[in-house]
Amino acid sequence: MTLNLFDQFMSPTYLGIPLMALALTLPWILYPTPSARWLNNRLVTLQGWFINRFTQQLLLPLSLGGHKWAALLTSLMIFLITLNMLGLLPYTFTPTTQLSLNMGLAVPLWLATIIIGMRNQPTSALGHLLPEGTPVPLIPMLVIIETISLFIRPLALGVRLTANLTAGHLLIQLIATAAFLLLPMMPTVALLTTVVMFLLTLLEVAVAMIQAYVFVLLLSLYLQENI
């Protein structure tokens, strides 16, 4: 059977049962739980140091009202990084290449920031739709443009994460296929192609972490605008 390049992004099933829930649950099992001992092992200590440093960096531009979101944003960051990194392993599935999942994460969180802004400071939240000093004839058009840009934000969050991961996986598959086909005919070119694939894999590891960070960072910026 001839496989399509995009078959790797199909949601896996077993006996007709979707395994998406299993793929989303697995990352939480991999992390060690902190113990009640005074001294932890190196892995738990490194995990705690990373979480503390990321939380400090994330909450730096936020006011005190946004610190309530620290646990949610940090958990989301670790969850996305783990899903993206596990998807780079052979014979695995990356749930974050599904636009439906990314939109399911982006839309409720974005909507929560909007609701918080409309509840706490409606005048300031609506004031973002009209920049100060706008000429009167341009007011109706600018309000429409700013409203459209506001509703595009969750779509941009989901599409950015999906597109970057999907493009990286496709490039790795194409280069790996090229190296496999060139090996019996041109071993030197196949070796160079393999080196390129290795470098691209390192780049994809960085992209997997950066895209998760960008997703959470933009959510924190949207939150800052509404508190």
N, C-alpha and C positions, 0 to 999 in steps of 0.2 A: 504494500500500500504506500502510495506517495504521500508524504507528509507536507503540509503547508508550513511556511515559516511562522505563521501566527498560531499554529496549533499548541505551542508551548504556553500560550496565554489563556487557553481554555480552562474553565474551572474544573478541577479534577472530580471524578465521581467513582464510586465503588459500589457495584451492584445497583446502580441507579441512585445511590445516595450521595448528595453533594458533600464534599470533604472541606468546604470552605471554613466551616466552623472549627474543624480540627486544626486547619492551618492557622487560624487566628488565635486558637487557644495554646498552641505549642510554645510560642515565645515566653509565656509567663512561667512555664515549667522549667525552663532552662536556667533561670536566674536563681542563685542561692538566696535563701531567706536569712536575714541577720539573726544571730542568736543572742541570748541574754548574757553571754560571757563578756568580761571586760575586754579581752583581747580576741579579735577575730582573726581568721586566716587571711592570707594575702589577697585572695580573690574578692572576698567580701569587703576588705578595706579599700581595694582599688575601686570597686563598684560604688561604695559610699563616697569616696573622694570625687569620682566623676559626677555623681548626682549632685553633690553639694556645689561643685564648681559650675556646673551647667545651670543650676537653679539661681545661683548668685548672678551669673551673666544674664540670664533671662529676665530676672526681676529688676535689673539695674535701671532701665528706663521707665519702669512702671511705678505708679504712686502706691501708697499703702493699700488703697482699695483693690488694686490688682493682685496683691500678694495672696488673696484667697484662691487664685487660680494656679498657684505654684504646683500643687500636687497633680492637678489635671494635666497641665502643660508638660511637666516633667515626665509623667507616665506616658503621655502620648508620644513624646520625643523618643523615649526608650523603646516603646512598642514599634514605632515606624522604623527606627534604625535596625531593630532585630529582624523585622519582616524583610526589609530590603537586603540585609546581609545574608540571611538564610536563602533568599532567592537566587543568590549567586552560586550556590552549591549545585553540583550536577544532580540531575533527576529530581529537582525540587520545583515547587510552584511558588510564585511571588504574588500574594494577594493584592499588593499595592499597584500591580499593573492593571487592575480592574478599575475602570473609571467609576463604576457604581459604588465600590467600596470607598474610594477617595472622596467622592461627592457625599457619601453618607457620613463621613467624618467632617468634611469641610462645612456643609450647609448648616447642621445644627449648632456647631461652635460659632460660626459667623453670625447666625441668627441670634444666638445668646448674647453676643456683644452688642448687637443692635438693640435688643430688648432692654438690656441694662442701660444703654445710653438714653433711650426714650423714656425709661422709668425714672432715672436719677436726674438727668439734665436734658429735658426735651428741647429747650431753646438752643443749647449748644449743639446737640445732635442734628437738629434741622438746619443749624447755621452752616454746617459743612457743605450743604447743598448749594450755597450761594457765597462765593468769595467776597470779601469786603472790598468796597470801591468799584463794584461792577456797574458799568453804564446801564441805565434803565432799559434801553431797547434790547439789551442782550440778556436781561434777567430770565425771561421764559425759556430761551434756548439753553442757557447755562444750567438752569434747574433740571431740565430734561437730561442733559449730558451727564451731570453729576449723579443723578438718580440711576442712570444706566450703568455708570462706572461703579456705583455702589453695589448693584445687583450682580455685576460681573465678577466681583471679588471671589465668592466661593467657587465659581466656575474656573477662574484662573488658578486657584489653589489646587483643585482636583486635577485639572488638565496638565498643569506643570509637573506634578508628581508622576502622573501616568505617562506622559510623553517622554520624560527623561529616562525613566526606568525601561520603558518599552524600547526606545531607541538603542539604549545600551545593550539590552539582551539580544536585539536583532543584529547589531554589529558583531557581537561576540560569536553568534551562531554563523553568520556569513563568513567571517574570517576563519573560524574553525573548519567549516565545510571546505573553504578554499585550500587551507593547509592540508586537509586530508586527501583532497583530489590531486593536489600538486605533488604529493610525496613520491609516488612511483615514477612520475615523469621528470620533475625538476626538484631534486632533494634540497638543493641550496635555497631556491626560492621558497620552498615549503618551510625550511628552517627559519628564514627571515620572517615569513608570515606568522610562524608560531611565536617568535619574539614579539612581533607587533601585537598578537593576541594577548600575550602575557602582560605587556604594558597597558593594553586597553582594559584588562581585568583589574589591574591596580587602579586605573582611573575610575572604573565602575564602583570599586569599593569606596573611593572618595566621594563619588556622586551619590551613592546610597546614603552616606552619612550626611552630606551637605544638603540634599533635598529634604531629608527629615528635619534637619535644623531650620531650613528656610520655611518649611510648612508651619512649624511652631512659632518661629520668629514673626512671621506675618500675622499670625493669629494674635500674638501679644501686641503687635502694633495696632491692629484693629481694636483690641481691647483698650489700649491706652487712649485712643481717640474718644472712647465713649465713657471713660471714667474721669 
